Amino acid sequence: MRILMLTPYLPYPPSAGGQIRSYNLIKHLSRHHQITLACFTRETNTTDQIRHMEKFCNKVLVFKRGKAWTIPNILRTGFSPYPFLIMIYYRPQVKAALKAEIDSGQYDLIHAETFYVMPYLPVHSVPTVLVEQTIMSRVFWHEVQAETPWLLKPLYAIDVAKIAYWEKYFWRVADKLAAVSEEDAAIIKKAVPQKVVSVIPNGVGDDFDKAPKKLHYNQTIFYIGNYKWMQNWEAAMILATKVFPLIIRQIPEVKLNIIGQFPTPALKKLANKYIRISELKDSDRQGVVAAYQKSGLLIAPIYGPSGTRLKILAAMASMTPVVTTPIGAEGLGIRDGVSMMIGQSPEQMAQKAIEILKDKQLYENIAQNAKQIADSGFRWEPISKKLETLYQSLIDEQKK
């Protein structure tokens, strides 16, 4: 098939969840299909990173996305029916460039990764698959409730209402829909009951396949993520200020390592002799893999809803036990106390962490059970085949 894939980022380096997903899918799909990637790049992206994607894509179309929080973006959002999430990608030439590409490319289908790139597609007759990595209205509504100053809540709430409206609009417009978890699929199905919603889950990155398959029981707790993403800095702050202090009272030798890209100033201020802040570059995949191999326990106090968490899948594949919330465990098919430890409150998560760190047999059982789940259900090759099946069903329907 000839596929035009539209993403809101350059998939390489695969440093954040969406990039990891798109990078691995493109790498596997390119073995059997011709892919043109149309993506929005950031100021930090380099020519070498674009060229890397050309190894897998017949063509890479690049549209530069500037800084998000600028006066023009804010003003455009204020006078536009679209939310800020869409308007930060605004470039007047994008739609014309995509129209020229679609008109000349003889594409079998278009794959849009996230609804908020859909407005930049021109009017066309190519069948379209829309894959939602996360339901953004749920994510940003959580931010409004948890983090937004009360004076700004009404403005933010209006913007979230715009996100919810356009999500549903593009779910209706797309020919095929997919989500990354059964939970998200059910939410989309409720909003557009006339649609079939497939589940194309996230997977474990190929760079974890070569990592040692052995237990690494120790007293180092960690959290890892890209801290430009609200759910990550919220989780890290809760871990450091509410969960970790309860653990260290019971296990004085325990340490905490907050790892990842772009740690916030507030996170950096937490560094002390018990808490380490380890900043990684976007391209440091070896550093990411090493973080899982050297640490004893991942604690992920995730309260922002939607999606499946690649960091948790990576821990499962690395035989690093996980303590998380019910929301953090969504979409993974795990059982509390068997393949993961689940607690709702910081106090519950702290108690679960203490329990597993004091019981090596429980630690080993959790690690092995989680590893089996990751290996059997979350590998990119079979996941890409599920996506190919979805593509083929769309092509077959168009022929009828």
C-alpha positions as CSV (number, residue, x, y, z in Angstrom):
1,M,0.0,0.0,0.0
2,R,0.9,3.6,-0.5
3,I,0.3,5.3,2.9
4,L,0.5,9.0,3.8
5,M,1.1,9.2,7.6
6,L,0.5,12.5,9.3
7,T,2.0,13.0,12.8
8,P,2.2,16.1,15.1
9,Y,6.0,15.4,15.7
10,L,9.1,14.0,14.0
11,P,9.1,10.4,15.3
12,Y,12.9,10.3,15.7
13,P,14.4,10.4,18.3
14,P,11.7,8.3,20.0
15,S,11.9,10.1,23.3
16,A,8.2,10.6,24.2
17,G,5.3,8.2,24.1
18,G,3.8,9.3,20.8
19,Q,7.2,9.3,19.1
20,I,8.0,5.9,20.3
21,R,4.7,4.6,19.0
22,S,5.0,6.2,15.5
23,Y,8.7,5.4,15.1
24,N,8.1,1.7,15.8
25,L,5.0,1.4,13.7
26,I,6.7,3.1,10.7
27,K,9.7,0.9,11.0
28,H,7.7,-2.2,10.9
29,L,5.1,-1.1,8.3
30,S,7.9,0.1,5.9
31,R,8.9,-3.5,5.4
32,H,5.7,-4.1,3.4
33,H,4.4,-0.7,2.4
34,Q,5.5,2.6,0.9
35,I,5.2,5.4,3.5
36,T,5.3,9.1,3.1
37,L,5.6,10.8,6.5
38,A,4.2,14.3,6.9
39,C,5.2,15.7,10.3
40,F,5.6,18.8,12.3
41,T,9.1,19.4,13.6
42,R,10.4,21.4,16.7
43,E,13.3,23.8,17.0
44,T,15.3,21.0,18.6
45,N,15.0,18.7,15.6
46,T,18.0,18.3,13.4
47,T,18.6,17.4,9.7
48,D,20.2,14.1,10.8
49,Q,17.1,13.2,12.6
50,I,15.0,13.9,9.6
51,R,17.4,11.8,7.5
52,H,17.1,9.0,9.9
53,M,13.3,8.7,9.1
54,E,14.2,8.6,5.4
55,K,15.6,5.1,6.0
56,F,12.0,3.9,6.5
57,C,10.0,6.4,4.4
58,N,9.9,7.0,0.7
59,K,9.5,10.7,1.5
60,V,9.5,12.9,4.6
61,L,7.5,16.2,4.4
62,V,8.5,18.5,7.2
63,F,6.5,21.5,8.5
64,K,8.2,23.5,11.2
65,R,6.2,24.1,14.4
66,G,7.4,27.0,16.4
67,K,7.1,27.6,20.2
68,A,3.6,27.0,21.5
69,W,3.1,29.8,23.9
70,T,3.4,32.8,21.6
71,I,1.1,35.9,21.3
72,P,0.1,35.0,17.7
73,N,-0.9,31.5,18.8
74,I,-2.9,32.7,21.7
75,L,-4.7,35.4,19.6
76,R,-5.4,32.9,16.8
77,T,-7.0,30.6,19.3
78,G,-9.1,33.4,20.8
79,F,-10.6,34.2,17.4
80,S,-10.8,30.6,16.1
81,P,-13.3,27.8,16.6
82,Y,-10.3,25.5,17.0
83,P,-8.6,25.0,20.4
84,F,-5.0,25.9,21.3
85,L,-3.9,22.3,20.7
86,I,-4.7,22.7,17.0
87,M,-3.7,26.3,16.5
88,I,-0.1,25.8,17.7
89,Y,0.5,23.8,14.5
90,Y,-0.9,26.5,12.3
91,R,1.1,27.2,9.2
92,P,-0.7,28.6,6.2
93,Q,1.3,26.5,3.7
94,V,0.6,23.1,5.3
95,K,-2.8,22.4,3.7
96,A,-1.7,23.5,0.3
97,A,1.4,21.3,0.5
98,L,-0.6,18.3,1.6
99,K,-3.1,18.9,-1.2
100,A,-0.3,18.8,-3.7
101,E,1.1,15.6,-2.2
102,I,-2.3,13.9,-2.1
103,D,-3.2,14.9,-5.7
104,S,0.1,13.6,-7.0
105,G,0.8,10.6,-4.7
106,Q,-1.9,8.1,-5.7
107,Y,-2.2,7.1,-2.0
108,D,-4.3,4.1,-0.9
109,L,-5.0,5.6,2.4
110,I,-4.1,8.4,4.9
111,H,-3.2,7.5,8.5
112,A,-3.6,10.5,10.9
113,E,-2.0,9.9,14.3
114,T,-4.2,12.1,16.6
115,F,-7.3,14.1,15.8
116,Y,-5.5,17.5,16.0
117,V,-3.6,17.0,12.8
118,M,-6.9,16.4,10.9
119,P,-7.8,20.1,10.3
120,Y,-4.6,20.4,8.2
121,L,-5.7,17.9,5.7
122,P,-7.4,19.4,2.6
123,V,-10.6,18.2,1.1
124,H,-9.8,14.8,-0.4
125,S,-11.3,11.4,-1.4
126,V,-8.6,9.2,0.1
127,P,-9.8,6.8,2.8
128,T,-8.6,7.9,6.2
129,V,-7.7,6.1,9.4
130,L,-7.6,8.2,12.6
131,V,-5.7,6.7,15.5
132,E,-6.1,8.4,18.9
133,Q,-3.1,7.8,21.2
134,T,-5.0,9.4,24.0
135,I,-8.3,11.3,24.4
136,M,-7.0,14.8,24.8
137,S,-10.1,16.3,26.2
138,R,-9.8,14.0,29.2
139,V,-6.2,14.9,29.7
140,F,-6.7,18.6,29.6
141,W,-9.8,18.5,31.7
142,H,-7.7,16.8,34.4
143,E,-5.2,19.6,34.0
144,V,-7.9,22.2,34.4
145,Q,-9.2,20.5,37.6
146,A,-5.8,19.7,39.1
147,E,-3.3,22.4,38.1
148,T,-5.0,25.5,36.6
149,P,-5.2,28.6,38.8
150,W,-8.8,29.4,39.5
151,L,-8.8,32.7,37.7
152,L,-7.9,30.9,34.5
153,K,-10.2,27.9,34.9
154,P,-13.1,29.4,32.8
155,L,-10.8,30.2,29.8
156,Y,-9.1,26.8,30.0
157,A,-12.5,25.1,30.3
158,I,-13.7,26.8,27.1
159,D,-10.6,25.5,25.3
160,V,-11.2,22.0,26.6
161,A,-14.8,22.2,25.4
162,K,-13.4,23.0,21.9
163,I,-11.1,20.0,22.1
164,A,-14.0,17.7,23.0
165,Y,-16.1,19.2,20.1
166,W,-13.5,18.7,17.5
167,E,-12.5,15.2,18.7
168,K,-16.0,14.0,18.2
169,Y,-16.3,15.8,14.9
170,F,-13.2,14.1,13.4
171,W,-14.2,10.8,14.9
172,R,-17.3,11.1,12.8
173,V,-15.4,12.2,9.7
174,A,-12.7,9.5,9.7
175,D,-13.4,6.3,7.8
176,K,-11.8,4.1,10.4
177,L,-11.0,4.8,14.1
178,A,-8.6,3.2,16.5
179,A,-7.6,3.7,20.1
180,V,-4.7,2.3,22.1
181,S,-6.8,0.7,24.9
182,E,-10.2,-1.0,25.4
183,E,-11.0,1.8,27.9
184,D,-10.4,4.6,25.3
185,A,-12.2,2.6,22.6
186,A,-15.3,2.4,24.8
187,I,-15.3,6.1,25.4
188,I,-15.0,6.9,21.7
189,K,-17.6,4.3,20.8
190,K,-20.0,6.0,23.3
191,A,-19.4,9.4,21.6
192,V,-19.9,8.0,18.1
193,P,-21.9,4.8,18.4
194,Q,-22.3,4.4,14.7
195,K,-18.5,3.8,14.4
196,V,-16.4,0.6,14.9
197,V,-13.4,1.4,17.1
198,S,-10.4,-0.9,16.8
199,V,-7.7,-1.3,19.4
200,I,-4.1,-0.9,18.2
201,P,-2.2,-0.9,21.5
202,N,1.2,0.6,22.4
203,G,4.2,-1.7,22.6
204,V,7.6,-2.2,24.1
205,G,10.4,-0.5,22.2
206,D,12.8,-2.7,20.2
207,D,15.7,-1.3,22.2
208,F,14.6,-3.2,25.2
209,D,14.9,-6.6,23.4
210,K,18.7,-6.6,23.8
211,A,18.6,-5.7,27.5
212,P,19.5,-8.4,30.0
213,K,16.5,-10.6,31.0
214,K,17.3,-10.8,34.7
215,L,16.0,-9.6,38.1
216,H,17.6,-6.4,39.4
217,Y,16.2,-6.2,42.9
218,N,17.5,-3.1,44.8
219,Q,16.3,-0.2,46.9
220,T,16.4,2.5,44.1
221,I,13.0,3.8,43.1
222,F,12.6,5.8,39.9
223,Y,10.2,7.6,37.6
224,I,11.0,8.5,34.0
225,G,9.4,10.7,31.4
226,N,9.4,13.8,29.3
227,Y,8.5,16.6,31.7
228,K,7.1,18.9,29.1
229,W,4.1,16.6,29.4
230,M,1.8,17.6,32.3
231,Q,1.1,14.0,33.5
232,N,4.8,13.3,33.9
233,W,5.7,16.3,36.0
234,E,2.6,15.9,38.1
235,A,3.4,12.2,38.7
236,A,7.1,13.0,39.6
237,M,6.1,15.8,42.0
238,I,3.5,13.5,43.8
239,L,6.1,10.7,44.0
240,A,8.8,13.0,45.4
241,T,6.7,15.0,47.9
242,K,3.9,12.6,48.9
243,V,4.9,9.0,48.3
244,F,8.6,8.8,48.8
245,P,8.6,10.5,52.3
246,L,6.3,7.7,53.5
247,I,8.6,5.0,52.1
248,I,11.8,6.3,53.5
249,R,10.4,6.2,57.0
250,Q,10.1,2.5,56.7
251,I,13.1,1.8,54.5
252,P,15.8,4.4,55.4
253,E,18.3,3.2,52.7
254,V,15.9,3.8,49.8
255,K,16.8,6.3,47.1
256,L,14.7,8.1,44.5
257,N,15.8,8.9,41.0
258,I,13.7,11.3,38.8
259,I,14.9,10.7,35.2
260,G,14.1,12.1,31.8
261,Q,13.9,15.0,29.4
262,F,13.3,18.6,30.4
263,P,12.8,18.3,34.2
264,T,11.0,21.4,35.4
265,P,12.6,23.9,37.8
266,A,10.3,22.7,40.6
267,L,11.6,19.2,40.1
268,K,15.2,20.3,40.1
269,K,14.7,22.0,43.4
270,L,13.8,18.7,45.0
271,A,17.3,17.2,44.6
272,N,19.0,16.2,47.9
273,K,21.0,13.4,49.2
274,Y,18.0,11.0,48.9
275,I,16.5,12.4,45.6
276,R,18.5,12.6,42.4
277,I,17.3,14.4,39.3
278,S,18.9,12.9,36.2
279,E,18.3,14.8,32.9
280,L,18.6,12.9,29.7
281,K,18.9,14.3,26.1
282,D,16.1,13.5,23.7
283,S,18.4,11.1,21.7
284,D,19.8,9.2,24.7
285,R,18.0,5.9,24.3
286,Q,20.8,4.0,26.0
287,G,20.3,6.2,29.0
288,V,16.6,5.3,29.0
289,V,17.2,1.5,28.8
290,A,19.9,1.8,31.5
291,A,17.5,3.6,33.9
292,Y,15.2,0.5,33.9
293,Q,18.1,-1.9,34.3
294,K,19.8,-0.1,37.2
295,S,16.6,0.7,39.2
296,G,14.7,-1.6,41.5
297,L,11.1,-0.2,41.3
298,L,9.1,2.1,39.1
299,I,6.5,4.1,41.0
300,A,4.1,6.0,38.7
301,P,1.5,8.1,40.5
302,I,-0.4,8.8,37.3
303,Y,-3.8,10.5,37.7
304,G,-4.2,12.0,34.2
305,P,-6.5,9.7,32.2
306,S,-6.4,8.0,28.8
307,G,-3.9,6.0,26.7
308,T,-1.5,3.3,27.8
309,R,1.8,4.1,29.4
310,L,4.9,3.1,27.5
311,K,7.1,3.7,30.5
312,I,5.1,1.0,32.4
313,L,5.3,-1.4,29.5
314,A,9.1,-0.8,29.3
315,A,9.4,-1.6,33.1
316,M,7.3,-4.8,32.6
317,A,9.6,-5.8,29.7
318,S,12.7,-5.0,31.8
319,M,11.6,-7.1,34.8
320,T,11.3,-3.9,36.9
321,P,8.2,-4.2,39.1
322,V,5.7,-1.3,39.0
323,V,3.5,0.5,41.6
324,T,0.9,2.7,40.0
325,T,-2.7,4.0,40.1
326,P,-5.7,2.3,38.5
327,I,-5.5,4.9,35.8
328,G,-1.8,4.2,35.2
329,A,-2.7,0.5,34.8
330,E,-5.5,1.0,32.2
331,G,-5.2,-1.0,29.1
332,L,-2.6,-3.4,30.3
333,G,-4.7,-6.4,31.4
334,I,-2.8,-6.7,34.7
335,R,-3.9,-7.9,38.2
336,D,-3.1,-6.1,41.4
337,G,-0.6,-8.1,43.5
338,V,0.0,-10.5,40.7
339,S,1.7,-8.6,37.8
340,M,1.7,-5.1,39.3
341,M,1.0,-3.3,42.5
342,I,-1.9,-0.8,42.4
343,G,-2.9,1.9,44.8
344,Q,-5.2,4.9,44.4
345,S,-3.8,7.3,47.0
346,P,-0.1,8.3,47.7
347,E,-0.5,6.5,51.0
348,Q,-1.7,3.3,49.3
349,M,1.1,3.4,46.7
350,A,3.7,4.0,49.5
351,Q,2.4,0.9,51.3
352,K,2.5,-1.2,48.1
353,A,6.1,-0.1,47.5
354,I,7.2,-0.9,51.0
355,E,5.5,-4.3,50.7
356,I,7.3,-5.3,47.5
357,L,10.7,-3.9,48.5
358,K,10.6,-5.9,51.8
359,D,9.5,-9.2,50.1
360,K,11.9,-10.4,47.5
361,Q,9.7,-13.4,46.5
362,L,6.8,-11.1,45.8
363,Y,9.2,-8.8,43.9
364,E,10.3,-11.7,41.7
365,N,6.8,-13.0,41.1
366,I,5.5,-9.6,40.0
367,A,8.5,-9.0,37.8
368,Q,8.2,-12.4,36.0
369,N,4.4,-12.2,35.6
370,A,4.6,-8.7,34.1
371,K,7.4,-9.7,31.8
372,Q,5.2,-12.5,30.4
373,I,2.4,-10.1,29.7
374,A,4.7,-7.6,28.0
375,D,6.2,-10.3,25.8
376,S,2.9,-11.9,24.8
377,G,0.8,-8.9,24.2
378,F,2.8,-5.8,23.6
379,R,5.3,-6.4,20.8
380,W,5.5,-4.0,17.9
381,E,5.6,-6.6,15.1
382,P,2.2,-8.2,15.9
383,I,0.8,-4.7,16.7
384,S,1.8,-3.4,13.3
385,K,0.0,-6.4,11.8
386,K,-3.2,-5.5,13.6
387,L,-2.8,-2.0,12.0
388,E,-2.3,-3.6,8.6
389,T,-5.5,-5.7,9.0
390,L,-7.3,-2.4,9.8
391,Y,-5.9,-0.8,6.7
392,Q,-6.9,-3.8,4.5
393,S,-10.4,-3.8,5.9
394,L,-10.7,-0.1,4.9
395,I,-9.4,-0.8,1.4
396,D,-11.8,-3.7,0.9
397,E,-14.7,-1.6,2.0
398,Q,-13.9,1.1,-0.4
399,K,-13.9,-1.4,-3.3
400,K,-17.5,-2.6,-2.6
